[in-house]
Amino acid sequence: GICFGHELIAYAFGGSLKSLGERHRSFTEIQVTQEHAMFGGEKKFTVYENHLVGVCDVGSELTILARSDHAIAAFKHNTKPIYGMQFHPEHHTNEQFGDEVFLSLVSSL
């Protein structure tokens, strides 16, 4: 799930969401909290985000993979091929690392 899909998946598996108060529309630094092949060994990288709501907690079936300074940026399901990314890998592909993360994830499935 990307952006709203990320939020829906988190909520469906027992996570919680928070309003950011205003639309978050900018490049954001992401900190990897758990290594995964989709990050290509990066520990932090920049992505483009555009959303009003952030995931602040995930249920026990999901594992947090990365965070931004305001929300959970990426997670995966513990046993199923389900992933969530708050950021938009399809925007600003020349200025951010989101498209590489997305393509690495799709290639690994």
Phi and psi restraints in degrees (value plus and minus 20) as a CYANA .aco file:
   2 ILE   PHI    -133.2   -93.2
   2 ILE   PSI     110.9   150.9
   3 CYS   PHI      36.5    76.5
   3 CYS   PSI    -125.4   -85.4
   4 PHE   PHI     -81.2   -41.2
   4 PHE   PSI     -55.7   -15.7
   5 GLY   PHI     -83.1   -43.1
   5 GLY   PSI     -58.7   -18.7
   6 HIS   PHI     -78.9   -38.9
   6 HIS   PSI     -67.1   -27.1
   7 GLU   PHI     -84.3   -44.3
   7 GLU   PSI     -63.4   -23.4
   8 LEU   PHI     -83.9   -43.9
   8 LEU   PSI     -63.6   -23.6
   9 ILE   PHI     -82.7   -42.7
   9 ILE   PSI     -67.0   -27.0
  10 ALA   PHI     -77.5   -37.5
  10 ALA   PSI     -67.3   -27.3
  11 TYR   PHI     -83.0   -43.0
  11 TYR   PSI     -63.2   -23.2
  12 ALA   PHI     -81.9   -41.9
  12 ALA   PSI     -49.2    -9.2
  13 PHE   PHI    -120.3   -80.3
  13 PHE   PSI       1.2    41.2
  14 GLY   PHI      73.4   113.4
  14 GLY   PSI     -10.4    29.6
  15 GLY   PHI     -99.5   -59.5
  15 GLY   PSI     154.5   194.5
  16 SER   PHI    -146.5  -106.5
  16 SER   PSI     132.7   172.7
  17 LEU   PHI    -137.9   -97.9
  17 LEU   PSI     136.2   176.2
  18 LYS   PHI    -156.1  -116.1
  18 LYS   PSI     124.8   164.8
  19 SER   PHI     -94.7   -54.7
  19 SER   PSI     118.6   158.6
  20 LEU   PHI    -108.4   -68.4
  20 LEU   PSI     -22.2    17.8
  21 GLY   PHI      65.8   105.8
  21 GLY   PSI     -59.8   -19.8
  22 GLU   PHI    -168.2  -128.2
  22 GLU   PSI     142.0   182.0
  23 ARG   PHI     -82.8   -42.8
  23 ARG   PSI     108.0   148.0
  24 HIS   PHI    -113.2   -73.2
  24 HIS   PSI      87.5   127.5
  25 ARG   PHI    -153.3  -113.3
  25 ARG   PSI      74.7   114.7
  26 SER   PHI    -194.3  -154.3
  26 SER   PSI     156.1   196.1
  27 PHE   PHI     -98.9   -58.9
  27 PHE   PSI     118.4   158.4
  28 THR   PHI    -153.3  -113.3
  28 THR   PSI     119.7   159.7
  29 GLU   PHI    -104.1   -64.1
  29 GLU   PSI     112.9   152.9
  30 ILE   PHI    -130.4   -90.4
  30 ILE   PSI     115.9   155.9
  31 GLN   PHI    -128.5   -88.5
  31 GLN   PSI     100.6   140.6
  32 VAL   PHI     -91.9   -51.9
  32 VAL   PSI     108.0   148.0
  33 THR   PHI    -125.9   -85.9
  33 THR   PSI     -38.5     1.5
  34 GLN   PHI    -164.9  -124.9
  34 GLN   PSI     106.6   146.6
  35 GLU   PHI     -78.6   -38.6
  35 GLU   PSI     123.0   163.0
  36 HIS   PHI    -174.9  -134.9
  36 HIS   PSI     126.8   166.8
  37 ALA   PHI     -76.1   -36.1
  37 ALA   PSI     -50.6   -10.6
  38 MET   PHI     -86.0   -46.0
  38 MET   PSI     -38.8     1.2
  39 PHE   PHI    -107.1   -67.1
  39 PHE   PSI     -24.8    15.2
  40 GLY   PHI      36.9    76.9
  40 GLY   PSI      12.3    52.3
  41 GLY   PHI      63.5   103.5
  41 GLY   PSI     -25.6    14.4
  42 GLU   PHI     -89.8   -49.8
  42 GLU   PSI     123.6   163.6
  43 LYS   PHI    -119.4   -79.4
  43 LYS   PSI     -46.3    -6.3
  44 LYS   PHI    -172.2  -132.2
  44 LYS   PSI     131.6   171.6
  45 PHE   PHI    -180.7  -140.7
  45 PHE   PSI     149.1   189.1
  46 THR   PHI    -128.0   -88.0
  46 THR   PSI     117.3   157.3
  47 VAL   PHI    -154.6  -114.6
  47 VAL   PSI     149.2   189.2
  48 TYR   PHI    -122.3   -82.3
  48 TYR   PSI     110.3   150.3
  49 GLU   PHI    -143.6  -103.6
  49 GLU   PSI     130.9   170.9
  50 ASN   PHI    -174.3  -134.3
  50 ASN   PSI      73.4   113.4
  51 HIS   PHI    -179.8  -139.8
  51 HIS   PSI     142.6   182.6
  52 LEU   PHI    -125.9   -85.9
  52 LEU   PSI     -37.4     2.6
  53 VAL   PHI    -145.4  -105.4
  53 VAL   PSI     126.5   166.5
  54 GLY   PHI    -145.8  -105.8
  54 GLY   PSI     132.4   172.4
  55 VAL   PHI    -104.4   -64.4
  55 VAL   PSI     103.2   143.2
  56 CYS   PHI    -127.7   -87.7
  56 CYS   PSI     -32.6     7.4
  57 ASP   PHI    -177.5  -137.5
  57 ASP   PSI     130.7   170.7
  58 VAL   PHI    -141.6  -101.6
  58 VAL   PSI     136.3   176.3
  59 GLY   PHI     -92.3   -52.3
  59 GLY   PSI     156.8   196.8
  60 SER   PHI     -88.6   -48.6
  60 SER   PSI     -35.9     4.1
  61 GLU   PHI    -104.9   -64.9
  61 GLU   PSI     -27.3    12.7
  62 LEU   PHI    -134.9   -94.9
  62 LEU   PSI     127.6   167.6
  63 THR   PHI    -136.9   -96.9
  63 THR   PSI     108.8   148.8
  64 ILE   PHI     -93.4   -53.4
  64 ILE   PSI     110.5   150.5
  65 LEU   PHI    -126.8   -86.8
  65 LEU   PSI     -49.8    -9.8
  66 ALA   PHI    -177.0  -137.0
  66 ALA   PSI     135.2   175.2
  67 ARG   PHI    -155.4  -115.4
  67 ARG   PSI     134.8   174.8
  68 SER   PHI    -128.6   -88.6
  68 SER   PSI    -195.2  -155.2
  69 ASP   PHI     -94.5   -54.5
  69 ASP   PSI     -28.3    11.7
  70 HIS   PHI    -145.1  -105.1
  70 HIS   PSI     -28.7    11.3
  71 ALA   PHI    -189.5  -149.5
  71 ALA   PSI     151.7   191.7
  72 ILE   PHI     -93.3   -53.3
  72 ILE   PSI     106.6   146.6
  73 ALA   PHI    -116.2   -76.2
  73 ALA   PSI     -47.8    -7.8
  74 ALA   PHI    -176.5  -136.5
  74 ALA   PSI     125.7   165.7
  75 PHE   PHI    -169.2  -129.2
  75 PHE   PSI     149.0   189.0
  76 LYS   PHI    -158.6  -118.6
  76 LYS   PSI     134.5   174.5
  77 HIS   PHI     -95.8   -55.8
  77 HIS   PSI     127.3   167.3
  78 ASN   PHI     -90.2   -50.2
  78 ASN   PSI     -47.9    -7.9
  79 THR   PHI    -150.8  -110.8
  79 THR   PSI     -34.5     5.5
  80 LYS   PHI    -132.3   -92.3
  80 LYS   PSI     136.2   176.2
  81 PRO   PHI     -98.7   -58.7
  81 PRO   PSI      43.0    83.0
  82 ILE   PHI    -139.2   -99.2
  82 ILE   PSI     107.6   147.6
  83 TYR   PHI    -153.1  -113.1
  83 TYR   PSI     133.2   173.2
  84 GLY   PHI    -151.9  -111.9
  84 GLY   PSI     120.4   160.4
  85 MET   PHI    -154.6  -114.6
  85 MET   PSI     104.7   144.7
  86 GLN   PHI     -92.0   -52.0
  86 GLN   PSI     -46.8    -6.8
  87 PHE   PHI    -105.9   -65.9
  87 PHE   PSI     149.8   189.8
  88 HIS   PHI    -126.7   -86.7
  88 HIS   PSI      78.1   118.1
  89 PRO   PHI     -89.8   -49.8
  89 PRO   PSI     -37.0     3.0
  90 GLU   PHI    -106.0   -66.0
  90 GLU   PSI     -28.4    11.6
  91 HIS   PHI    -123.2   -83.2
  91 HIS   PSI     124.6   164.6
  92 HIS   PHI      31.9    71.9
  92 HIS   PSI      29.2    69.2
  93 THR   PHI     -82.3   -42.3
  93 THR   PSI     -42.4    -2.4
  94 ASN   PHI    -104.3   -64.3
  94 ASN   PSI     -38.8     1.2
  95 GLU   PHI    -124.6   -84.6
  95 GLU   PSI     -26.9    13.1
  96 GLN   PHI    -160.6  -120.6
  96 GLN   PSI     150.4   190.4
  97 PHE   PHI    -119.5   -79.5
  97 PHE   PSI     -19.5    20.5
  98 GLY   PHI     -80.7   -40.7
  98 GLY   PSI     -58.5   -18.5
  99 ASP   PHI     -87.0   -47.0
  99 ASP   PSI     -56.7   -16.7
 100 GLU   PHI     -85.8   -45.8
 100 GLU   PSI     -60.1   -20.1
 101 VAL   PHI     -81.6   -41.6
 101 VAL   PSI     -68.1   -28.1
 102 PHE   PHI     -82.1   -42.1
 102 PHE   PSI     -66.6   -26.6
 103 LEU   PHI     -84.8   -44.8
 103 LEU   PSI     -57.2   -17.2
 104 SER   PHI     -84.9   -44.9
 104 SER   PSI     -59.9   -19.9
 105 LEU   PHI     -84.8   -44.8
 105 LEU   PSI     -69.3   -29.3
 106 VAL   PHI     -80.2   -40.2
 106 VAL   PSI     -60.0   -20.0
 107 SER   PHI     -85.3   -45.3
 107 SER   PSI     -49.5    -9.5
 108 SER   PHI    -104.0   -64.0
 108 SER   PSI     -33.4     6.6
